[in-house]
Amino acid sequence: MRAVRLIAFAAAAVLTVTSISCSDNNRPPRISRYRDKIKEFKIGQTGIESTDTTDQLPDRIDLKNVEDNVQKLLDDIIKTDNEEAVKADIDTLFAIYDQIYEARTNAEFVFYRNYTDKHIEDLYNEYYHDASVSADLITYSFSRGNDSDYSYLFDEYFSDDSEEHSVRNLSAALAEAESSFLEIAETKSEYYNVINDVSLSEEEKDLRCAKLLLELVEDYTPESFYTQYDRDYTGEEIIELGKTINDKIIPTYQDMLDDYFDSVLWSDLFDDEDSEEDPFETVRQYAQTLSPELDKYSQKLMDEKLYSICYNDDAYEGAFTDELPTQDSAMIFIGYMDSYRSRLTAAIHEFGHFYATFFDDTHALIAKNNLDIAEIQSQGFELLFMQFYDDIYGRSSDSMKLYRILNILDSVVSGFLVGEFEYSVIKDKDSLSPEEVVDKFNSYLGKLEIDYHLYEIPHIFESPGYYISYATSALASLDLLDDVMNDPSRALEKYEKIARISNNSGEYSFRAALKECGFDDVLNEEYITSLAENLRKYSKELSK
């Protein structure tokens, strides 16, 4: 019975391992590919050619402008007494990159609103190309500046372990940037070619993707695997904590699922499928009762219409927030979802990201995107919003609270299982065969009693090492739960503090951010054991 319930919950909630929402803003570009709407994660892809659309793609920024200004900086750093010119060059390059990034953001929204349109996808890839190549070129020029007499103007953009560029002229840097982009594109194309090959069985797809994964992680070491995400915990800590997750959290998760399915009012769950009510109006209504700042930015979101909600199934089925750096603002995308309830959940989550962007002035070019912190800002707001469920959901309030907790707990469970799998592959990559990689994956994910496949998780192939942050951030978000249930003002105070921690600047590591904002250190056995006990208690209370 439990396996059936797990599958039912997965269908209702869309488990983390099968979703692509709220993914890394530094993710590689999408590559044109044949698609299968049923097989490719149910995200509205059909493989059709271009369709008529009223959406307008933004103007592209000429990369020649980047090259010219990079060359100007390279010329200015070899001159003496030229500090003001170098400062102006730096500001100009930051400003140009902001324009390129914002053009990519606006093109991204057009593409995701028309996700089945192959032509628009091809055009969108060009904006992603521009952002990737320009970032590499500007970073190259800053690296050269950091080696010059003006290093004091650049050292804030580099850490002690930053790699130096080996190329010594602009044309070589451009060639390297183009090559890097193509390498990423080819890798992603290879992955999508495999998963969309209808002639391959699921087992064959898993084996081919396992072989690709071993090639992708060839240059990683256990020590370097997490450094790209600015983490202050190690893979060994995750493996050790995984034992506690296995012993305490997974049984709790399964029992809570039983509680949920024994108490949920199914008629209420599916009574809003046709509603086109604006979910952000609900967010605004309650945000204004929480704090003046939350009220201010919920009003800004509504007044300036800084969001896009799609009701057509040609749109991407998911949600994300991206920045508009030239405007010091951001936008939210919510793709096709078949119920108001789902759209409201996405709106609450994404507003947490949206809100946090206004307290983070890190330039887009040097943003590090610490997902461990960023997802607390969104998942934490989800939990904070539960205090309004009685008003919003009426008699289904308690089951919806339990449903929301289960969704976040699912991020802990699936995040740890995928994260442990990835790190174990890194440790043994030199001796593993593709067959053994698949066996290892099945060993970890089999604990969920659902038939997941390695090839179904794009994050593993697009951003190796990224996935564990879903688990760590969810653990931290759940530290708000007791206060949400018993002391909402304290929960709000902790949330407002974490919302003001930059997830892009690198100023705070994950654990330092938690300590600064009054959260527990969640990466230890005691916290996880206590969390499991509290979750069982709340589950029983909410499922009466």
Salt bridges, closest charged atoms under 4 A:
GLU40 OE2 - ARG33 NE 3.47
ASP55 OD2 - ARG113 NE 2.93
ASP68 OD1 - LYS64 NZ 2.72
ASP76 OD2 - LYS72 NZ 2.86
ASP76 OD1 - LYS79 NZ 3.63
GLU83 OE2 - LYS87 NZ 3.06
GLU84 OE2 - LYS87 NZ 3.76
ASP89 OD1 - LYS72 NZ 3.04
GLU108 OE2 - ARG27 NH2 2.37
GLU108 OE1 - ARG104 NH1 3.40
GLU121 OE2 - ARG33 NH1 2.95
GLU121 OE1 - ARG35 NH2 1.89
ASP122 OD2 - LYS118 NZ 3.54
GLU126 OE1 - ARG60 NH1 2.80
ASP130 OD2 - ARG60 NE 2.89
ASP130 OD1 - HIS129 ND1 3.21
GLU176 OE1 - HIS165 ND1 3.59
GLU178 OE1 - HIS129 NE2 2.85
GLU202 OE1 - HIS453 NE2 2.97
ASP206 OD2 - HIS453 ND1 2.86
GLU215 OE2 - LYS211 NZ 2.86
GLU236 OE2 - LYS427 NZ 3.33
GLU237 OE2 - ARG511 NH2 2.98
GLU240 OE1 - LYS243 NZ 3.15
ASP255 OD1 - ARG2 NH2 3.21
ASP255 OD2 - ARG536 NH1 2.56
ASP258 OD2 - ARG2 NH2 2.57
ASP258 OD1 - ARG5 NH1 3.58
ASP259 OD1 - LYS540 NZ 2.96
ASP262 OD1 - ARG5 NH2 2.91
ASP268 OD2 - ARG395 NE 2.84
ASP271 OD1 - ARG341 NH2 3.56
ASP272 OD2 - ARG341 NE 3.83
GLU281 OE2 - ARG284 NH2 2.34
GLU304 OE2 - LYS300 NZ 2.95
ASP313 OD2 - LYS37 NZ 3.79
ASP322 OD2 - ARG104 NH2 2.68
ASP372 OD1 - ARG231 NE 3.69
GLU375 OE1 - HIS349 NE2 3.34
GLU375 OE2 - HIS353 NE2 3.05
GLU382 OE2 - HIS349 ND1 2.54
GLU382 OE1 - ARG404 NH1 3.21
ASP390 OD1 - LYS401 NZ 3.65
ASP428 OD2 - LYS440 NZ 3.61
ASP430 OD1 - LYS429 NZ 3.42
ASP451 OD2 - HIS453 NE2 3.53
GLU462 OE2 - LYS188 NZ 3.08
ASP479 OD2 - LYS494 NZ 3.43
ASP483 OD2 - ARG490 NE 3.25
ASP483 OD2 - LYS494 NZ 3.44
GLU493 OE2 - LYS497 NZ 3.59
GLU496 OE1 - ARG500 NH1 2.60
ASP521 OD1 - ARG511 NE 3.32
